[in-house]
Amino acid sequence: MADNKAEQTESVDEELLEPVDETDHQTDSETVATDADVSNDEDSVEVDPLQELQAKYDALEDKYLRTNAEMQNMQTRFAKEQATSLKYANQKLAKSILPALDNLERAIDVEANDESAQKIKSGVEIVYKSLNNALADNDIKAVGVVGEPFDPEMHQSVQTQPADDQHPADSIAQVLQKGYLLADRVVRPAMVVVYN
């Protein structure tokens, strides 16, 4: 055992006596210097807090402006949709009234031979006129007049007749049932006979 201790002591002494390699120390000191340079570079790359705040402010301002513009667009679109909805709100009512108006027209077309029939007919005419006035007050008007040009958006051709010199082609020869418009929208197309 004593020999082992002596051998260990000699090996330790030899290690201590060996010359120190200076390149190892230079590498360590260079590494330390490089780390210091990196930390100096990081300090110079570090963003100025004022610039960082300005960038955040600019981003938030842009987001605010975009959101505000989107809100204004939504309000405009909503106002247009509401105006359109109000403009055509009476369409369903008009569609349900039109058959009654057609029946009143048929009653007026019937000939009245005696005095009581004349009185009834004049009463029907008064009701018909007041109903037409109510429709006109709500921007509902009749379309389909004999002689006017045929428009497939407002007229429905049920029959055709040959055209002649007095009646040009694609004009209305006869109106079988009046059509109606609500503002610029067709509530019911006119049923017509067209010259071809």
Secondary structure by P-SEA (a helix, b strand, c coil): caaaaaaaaaaaaaaaaccccaaaaaaaaaaaaaaaaaaaaaaaacccaaaaaaaaaaaaaaaaaaaaaaaaaaaaaaaaaaaaaaaacaaaaaaaaaaaaaaaaaaaacccccaaaaaaaaaaaaaaaaaaaaaaaaccccccccccccccccbbbcbbbbbcccccccccccccbbbbbccccccbbbbbbbcc
